[in-house]
């Protein structure tokens, strides 16, 4: 539900320089067969302006584009279902990688994503 904002603060970066695969892990407790999969967060930014985000075992796909000093991720599909209106998620450029900040999502705890 709700509006999520995905912005990557980029001072002077281009799509090509940010393109790549970023991986992180949520701090979760529970049975390993559930936590092992659900805790993995993976974001792939493609140089053609498309992205794939796997968050809490749910795939999100759409477009990412520069917006002022940020890059906006616009979700077209979630779990294979087309979204009735655009949804945005927030990712901020930080030392060591990108940080997923999904304040309105199922788990608002920030997750550090490291470029692979």
C-alpha positions, 0 to 999 in steps of 0.5 A, spaced: 500 500 500 501 507 500 506 511 496 513 509 497 519 514 494 525 511 491 530 516 490 538 515 490 542 521 491 547 522 486 551 528 485 553 528 478 552 520 477 549 518 471 545 512 470 551 508 467 555 509 473 549 507 478 547 501 474 549 494 477 546 489 482 546 491 489 545 486 495 543 487 502 540 483 508 535 485 513 535 483 520 530 478 522 529 473 527 525 466 525 525 459 522 532 459 517 528 457 511 523 463 512 528 468 514 534 466 509 530 468 503 525 473 506 531 477 509 535 478 502 534 485 499 537 485 492 536 491 487 538 491 480 539 498 476 539 497 469 543 501 464 537 502 460 533 505 465 529 499 468 530 496 475 528 489 479 528 490 486 527 483 491 524 486 498 521 481 503 521 476 497 516 480 493 519 482 486 518 490 484 519 492 477 519 498 473 523 504 471 528 509 475 530 516 472 534 522 475 530 527 478 534 533 480 539 530 485 536 524 486 534 518 482 526 516 482 524 508 482 517 508 479 514 501 480 510 498 475 509 491 477 509 488 484 509 481 485 507 480 477 501 485 478 501 491 474 500 497 479 493 501 478 498 508 479 505 509 480 508 507 486 515 510 488 520 507 493 526 511 496 534 509 496 539 514 498 546 513 496 551 512 502 558 511 504 559 504 502 553 503 497 545 505 497 541 504 503 533 502 502 529 506 506 522 504 505 518 508 510 511 506 508 513 499 507 512 492 511 519 493 514 521 501 515 528 499 517 533 502 513 537 496 509 544 497 506 545 495 499 552 493 497 554 493 489 556 486 487 
